[in-house]
Amino acid sequence: MASAGMLLDGERTSGQDVRSQNVTAAMAIANIVKTSLGPVGLDKMLVDEIGDVTITNDGATILAQLDIEHPAARVLVELAQLQDQEVGDGTTSVVIVAAELLKRANELVKKNIHPTVVMAGYRLALKEAVKFIKSNLVVSSDSLDRVNLIHAAKTSMASKIIGSESDFFAEMAVNAALTVKMEKDGKVKCNIANIHILKSHGQSLLNSELVDGYALNCTKASQAMPTHLENVKIALLDFNLQKHKLQMGVQVVVTDTKQVEEIRQREMDITKEKIQKILESGARVILTTKGIDDLCLKYFVEAGAIAVRRVHKEDMKRIAKATGGKVVVTMADLEGNEVFDAANLGEAASVSEERVGDGELLYFRGCKAGQACTVVLRGANEFMLDEMDRSLHDCLCVIKRMLESNSLVAGGGAVEVAVSIGDVGDSANADDQCRP
C-alpha cells in the first residue's frame, strides 16, 4: 500500500512489500560477509574512494567500510558494531544468524502468521536455548586450568591471519590478559585497554613480543641524552617547555639598550628556573604532549635526563596509570607561584630507548602500579599488521569475557549444533504459547 501526500517529500509504503525488501537487504548484507566466516573463510580486499586498501575477514570492519543506504541493512551494520564493542568477537556470526532469522520469519508471515506471534516464538526459543546452554554446556572456568584459556584463544584465531601461528599468539594473548587482570570485591576485571598494541614493519610475525611495561612510539628529543636509565621518576606534562615570552599586547618601554639585554636574560632565567624545579623534584624522564625548544633541551642534556616531546595524550594517560603518576597541566599554584609537586611523578624500574624495525621505541619497564603491558607486532607490511592487530584484539576480548564471566563452552559451532539437536524445551508447550 502506498499513499502520496502524507509526507512532504516522499511516499509511505507498508505491508508485505516492505517486509520483503527489508529481508532482501538483510540477506544481501549477510551474503557479503558469509564467505569470510570460519576457518576456510576468505579475506576481502576493500578499496575506498581515495584508493586506501583494507584487507580483512573481520565482519565489523568489512561492514564499516560499506556505504549502505537501506535503513534495514544499516541496522545489521550497527548490530555488528555493537557486537564488536560489547563482546569483541563473533561479528560475522551475529549478522548471518540475524539475517537467517529474518528470512525464516518472513516465510512464516507469508503463511498468515502474525509478526507478533513470530517474535513471541523467537523470544521463547531464545529463553529456552539460553536455559539449555547454562544447564548443559557451560563449564566454570575456575575449575579448569590455564590451558583452556589458550584453547579458547586459539579457537578465536582459527579463522584469522594469525591462525597458522595460533600456539605462539594464544600464549602471548593469555599472558597479556593475565597481566592486566585484577580482582575487586570478589569480581574479576580484565581491562584490555591497558594492553597497548604497537605495530612495527619488518621481520616475521613470530618476532612479535610481549613487553612487561609500556612501549612508547616516540624517541628522545636529543641524541645527546642517555639511552638507558634505571630507577627513574617520570614527569608527565601537558604544557609547552619553551623560552618564556611576554604575553601578547604587553609593551615594555626601555630607554637604555642594556635593559633590552637584561629582559632577554630574565626570560631565559625564568625558563631555567621552571626546568630546575622539575629536575629538583627528582624527575629524570620528562614527557610532554607539547613542544620542547633548544634552550630547554640544553638544560635537560646537562642534567643527564631523557626528554620526549609530542607524546599522544592517550599514551600519556596510560603511562600515568601504569607508573602511578599524574599529568600536570600547569605549574602555577593558588598563590600564582610556579611549583612542581614531587607527588605527581610516576616511577619505573628502567626506561630505555631500543631500536625496533625502522625506528626506535621507548620502553618503560617495571612500572610502579603495574597492570600494563605492550604487544609489539612485527609483520611484512601495513595490511598484515592491521589485520594482526584486529585478530589479536578479538582474541583478547574472548579471554576477557571468559575471565570476567567465569564460564566456558565448547567452540567451533559445537554449541549451535547441541542446541539444534538437543531437547530444548517442550515443543508442544512452546507451540501452545505461540498460538494466538
C-alpha positions in Angstrom: 0.0 0.0 0.0 1.4 3.4 -1.0 -0.2 6.7 -0.3 1.2 10.0 -1.6 0.7 13.3 0.2 1.2 12.0 3.8 4.8 13.3 3.8 6.1 16.5 2.2 8.9 14.9 0.2 8.2 11.2 -0.3 5.7 8.4 0.0 4.6 6.0 2.7 5.0 2.3 1.9 3.9 -0.6 4.1 2.8 -4.3 4.1 4.4 -7.4 2.7 6.4 -5.5 0.0 8.4 -3.6 2.6 9.0 -6.7 4.7 10.3 -8.5 1.6 12.6 -5.5 0.8 13.9 -5.5 4.3 14.7 -9.2 4.3 16.3 -8.9 0.9 18.5 -6.1 2.1 19.5 -8.1 5.3 20.3 -11.2 3.2 22.4 -9.0 0.8 24.5 -7.8 3.8 24.8 -11.4 5.2 25.9 -12.7 1.8 28.7 -10.2 1.7 30.3 -11.4 5.0 29.2 -15.1 4.7 32.2 -16.1 2.7 34.6 -14.7 5.4 33.2 -16.9 8.2 35.1 -19.9 9.7 38.5 -21.4 9.2 38.1 -21.7 5.4 36.7 -18.1 5.2 38.3 -15.8 2.7 39.7 -12.3 3.3 38.2 -9.4 1.5 40.0 -6.5 -0.2 38.1 -3.3 0.2 39.2 -0.1 -1.7 37.6 3.3 -0.7 37.0 6.3 -3.0 40.5 7.7 -2.4 42.3 4.4 -3.0 43.0 3.3 0.5 43.1 -0.5 0.7 41.8 -2.7 3.6 42.4 -6.4 3.6 40.4 -8.2 6.4 37.9 -11.0 7.2 36.6 -9.2 10.3 32.8 -8.8 9.9 32.6 -5.4 11.7 35.5 -4.0 9.7 34.0 -5.1 6.4 30.6 -3.7 7.1 32.0 -0.4 8.5 33.7 0.2 5.1 30.5 -0.3 3.1 28.4 2.7 2.1 24.9 1.5 2.9 21.7 3.5 2.4 18.9 1.0 3.1 17.7 1.5 6.7 17.1 -2.2 7.5 20.6 -3.1 6.2 22.0 -0.3 8.4 20.5 -1.9 11.4 22.6 -5.0 10.7 25.7 -2.9 10.4 25.0 -1.3 13.8 24.4 -4.8 15.2 27.9 -5.9 14.1 29.5 -2.7 15.5 27.6 -3.3 18.9 28.8 -6.9 19.0 32.4 -5.6 18.4 32.1 -3.1 21.2 30.4 -5.3 23.8 31.9 -8.8 23.0 34.7 -8.1 20.6 34.4 -11.3 18.5 31.6 -13.0 16.6 30.6 -10.0 14.5 30.2 -12.1 11.3 28.1 -14.7 13.1 25.6 -12.3 14.5 24.9 -10.8 11.1 24.4 -14.2 9.4 22.2 -15.5 12.2 20.1 -12.3 12.3 19.6 -12.3 8.5 18.6 -16.0 8.5 16.1 -15.4 11.3 14.6 -12.6 9.3 14.3 -14.8 6.3 12.6 -17.6 8.2 10.3 -15.1 9.9 9.2 -13.6 6.6 8.3 -17.1 5.3 6.1 -17.6 8.4 4.4 -14.2 7.9 3.6 -15.2 4.3 1.7 -18.2 5.8 -0.6 -15.7 7.6 1.1 -16.0 11.0 1.1 -12.6 12.6 4.6 -10.9 13.1 4.0 -10.5 16.9 3.4 -14.3 17.2 6.7 -15.0 15.3 8.5 -12.6 17.6 7.0 -14.3 20.7 8.2 -17.6 19.4 11.7 -16.2 18.8 11.8 -14.8 22.4 10.6 -18.1 23.8 13.2 -20.0 21.7 15.9 -17.6 23.0 14.9 -18.2 26.6 14.9 -21.9 26.2 18.2 -22.0 24.3 20.0 -19.9 27.0 18.5 -22.1 29.7 19.7 -25.3 27.9 23.2 -23.8 27.4 23.6 -22.8 31.0 22.3 -26.1 32.4 24.1 -28.5 30.0 27.0 -26.8 28.2 28.6 -24.2 30.4 31.7 -25.1 32.4 33.1 -22.9 35.2 36.5 -21.7 34.1 37.6 -21.7 37.8 37.6 -25.5 37.7 39.8 -25.5 34.5 43.5 -24.7 34.2 45.3 -22.1 32.0 45.4 -24.5 29.1 41.7 -23.9 28.4 42.3 -20.1 28.2 44.8 -20.9 25.5 42.3 -23.2 23.7 39.6 -20.5 23.8 42.1 -18.0 22.3 43.2 -20.5 19.6 39.5 -21.1 18.6 39.1 -17.3 18.1 42.2 -17.2 16.0 41.3 -20.2 13.8 39.7 -18.1 11.1 42.3 -15.2 11.3 45.5 -14.4 9.6 47.5 -15.4 12.7 45.7 -18.8 12.8 48.7 -20.7 11.4 50.7 -19.5 14.4 47.9 -19.7 16.9 50.1 -21.5 19.5 52.5 -18.5 19.7 49.9 -15.8 19.7 47.5 -17.6 22.0 50.2 -17.8 24.7 51.1 -14.2 24.2 47.4 -13.0 24.4 46.8 -15.1 27.6 49.9 -13.7 29.2 48.9 -10.1 28.3 45.3 -10.6 29.7 46.5 -12.2 32.9 49.0 -9.2 33.4 46.1 -6.7 33.4 43.7 -8.9 35.3 42.7 -7.6 38.7 40.1 -8.7 41.4 38.0 -6.2 43.3 35.2 -7.1 45.7 35.3 -10.7 44.6 34.8 -9.8 40.9 37.4 -10.2 38.2 38.1 -7.3 36.0 40.3 -7.5 32.9 40.7 -4.1 31.3 42.3 -4.8 27.9 42.6 -1.1 27.3 45.7 -1.4 29.5 47.3 -3.6 26.8 49.0 -1.3 24.3 49.5 -2.7 20.8 52.3 -1.3 18.7 52.9 -2.2 15.0 56.4 -2.2 13.5 57.4 -3.2 9.9 59.9 -5.9 9.3 60.8 -9.4 10.3 58.5 -12.4 10.8 55.3 -12.3 12.8 56.9 -14.8 15.2 59.3 -12.0 16.1 56.4 -10.2 17.8 57.0 -9.8 21.6 55.1 -9.1 24.8 56.8 -6.3 26.9 56.2 -6.2 30.6 55.6 -2.5 30.8 54.8 0.2 28.4 56.4 0.8 25.0 56.0 4.3 23.5 56.3 5.0 19.8 58.5 8.2 20.4 62.2 9.0 20.6 64.2 11.2 22.9 64.3 14.8 21.9 68.1 15.0 21.6 70.8 12.4 20.7 73.0 13.7 23.5 70.6 12.3 26.1 71.2 8.9 27.6 69.5 5.8 26.1 69.1 3.9 29.4 68.2 5.0 32.9 67.3 2.8 35.9 65.1 3.5 39.0 63.7 6.7 37.4 60.9 9.1 38.3 58.8 10.3 35.4 57.3 13.8 35.0 54.1 13.9 32.8 53.5 17.4 31.4 50.7 18.8 29.3 52.2 22.2 28.5 55.0 23.7 26.4 58.6 23.8 27.5 59.8 26.8 25.6 61.6 30.1 26.2 59.4 32.4 28.2 57.9 35.3 26.2 55.9 38.3 27.2 52.2 38.0 26.7 50.5 39.3 23.6 49.7 43.0 23.9 52.2 43.7 26.6 54.5 46.6 25.8 57.7 47.5 27.6 59.3 50.9 27.0 63.1 51.0 27.7 65.4 53.9 27.5 68.7 52.0 27.6 69.9 49.2 25.2 71.3 47.4 28.2 67.8 46.9 29.6 66.8 45.0 26.4 69.6 42.5 27.0 68.5 42.2 30.7 64.9 41.5 29.6 66.2 38.7 27.3 68.4 37.3 30.1 65.5 37.4 32.5 63.3 35.5 30.0 66.0 32.8 29.8 66.3 32.7 33.6 62.5 32.2 34.0 62.7 29.2 31.7 65.7 27.8 33.5 64.0 28.2 36.9 61.0 26.2 35.6 63.2 23.4 34.3 65.2 23.4 37.6 62.0 22.9 39.6 61.0 19.9 37.5 64.5 18.4 37.8 64.9 19.2 41.6 61.7 17.2 42.2 63.6 14.1 41.2 62.4 13.7 37.6 64.9 12.1 35.3 62.4 11.3 32.4 60.2 14.2 31.2 57.3 13.5 28.8 55.2 16.3 27.3 52.3 16.4 24.9 53.6 19.8 23.5 57.0 21.0 22.3 60.4 21.4 23.9 62.7 24.1 22.4 66.5 24.0 22.1 67.0 26.2 25.2 65.1 23.7 27.4 66.8 20.7 25.8 70.2 22.2 26.8 69.3 22.1 30.5 67.9 18.5 30.2 71.0 17.3 28.5 73.3 18.9 31.1 71.2 17.1 33.8 71.5 13.7 32.1 67.7 13.4 31.8 65.6 12.0 29.0 63.0 14.4 27.5 60.3 13.3 25.0 58.0 15.7 23.2 54.8 15.4 21.2 53.5 12.4 23.2 49.9 11.5 22.4 47.5 12.3 25.2 46.1 8.8 25.2 49.6 7.4 25.7 50.3 9.9 28.4 47.2 8.8 30.3 48.1 5.2 30.1 51.7 5.8 31.3 50.4 7.9 34.2 48.1 5.0 35.2 50.9 2.4 34.8 53.5 4.4 36.7 51.3 5.9 39.4 51.9 9.5 38.2 49.6 12.4 37.3 49.5 14.5 34.2 50.4 18.1 35.2 48.6 20.8 33.2 50.2 23.8 34.8 52.9 24.6 37.4 51.1 27.5 38.9 49.7 27.2 42.4 46.8 29.0 44.1 49.1 31.9 45.0 50.3 32.4 41.5 53.8 30.9 42.1 55.3 28.2 40.0 55.9 24.9 41.9 56.3 21.3 40.9 55.0 18.7 43.4 57.0 15.5 43.5 53.8 13.6 44.3 52.8 13.9 40.7 55.8 11.9 39.5 55.5 8.3 38.2 58.0 5.6 38.9 59.6 2.8 36.7 62.4 0.4 37.2 64.0 1.3 33.9 63.5 3.5 30.8 65.4 2.7 27.7 65.3 3.6 24.0 65.7 0.5 21.8 65.7 0.1 18.0 62.8 -1.9 16.6 62.4 -2.2 12.9 63.0 1.0 11.1 62.6 3.3 14.2 63.1 3.5 17.9 60.7 2.7 20.8 60.9 4.0 24.3 60.4 1.1 26.8 59.1 1.7 30.4 59.7 -1.5 32.4 58.9 -2.3 35.9 56.1 0.3 36.3 55.2 1.1 39.9 51.4 0.5 39.5 51.9 -2.5 37.2 48.9 -3.8 35.3 50.2 -2.6 31.9 51.9 -4.4 29.1 52.6 -3.8 25.4 52.5 -6.1 22.5 54.9 -5.2 19.7 53.7 -6.8 16.5 56.1 -7.4 13.6 55.0 -8.1 10.0 55.8 -7.7 6.4 53.6 -4.7 5.6 50.9 -2.3 6.9 48.0 -4.5 5.6 49.3 -7.6 7.5 50.0 -5.6 10.7 46.5 -4.0 10.7 44.8 -7.4 10.3 47.1 -8.9 13.0 46.0 -6.1 15.3 42.3 -6.8 14.7 42.8 -10.5 15.2 44.7 -10.1 18.4 42.0 -7.6 19.7 39.3 -10.2 19.0 41.3 -12.8 20.8 41.9 -10.6 23.9 38.2 -9.9 24.0 37.4 -13.6 24.1 39.9 -14.1 27.0 38.5 -11.1 28.8 34.9 -12.5 28.6 36.0 -15.9 29.8 37.8 -14.4 32.8 35.1 -12.0 33.8 32.1 -14.3 33.3 33.9 -17.4 34.8 32.3 -19.6 32.2 33.4 -21.5 29.1 31.6 -23.5 26.4 32.9 -25.6 23.5 33.8 -23.6 20.4 33.8 -24.3 16.7 30.0 -24.4 16.3 29.5 -27.1 19.0 27.0 -25.1 21.0 24.9 -24.3 17.9 24.8 -28.0 17.0 24.0 -29.0 20.5 21.1 -26.5 20.7 19.7 -27.6 17.4 19.6 -31.4 18.2 19.1 -31.1 22.0 15.9 -31.4 23.9 15.4 -27.6 24.2 12.1 -27.1 25.9 8.8 -28.9 25.3 7.9 -28.3 21.6 4.2 -28.9 22.3 4.2 -26.4 25.2 6.1 -23.9 23.1 3.6 -24.3 20.3 0.7 -23.6 22.7 2.4 -20.5 24.0 3.0 -19.1 20.5 -0.5 -19.8 19.2 -2.8 -16.7 19.4 
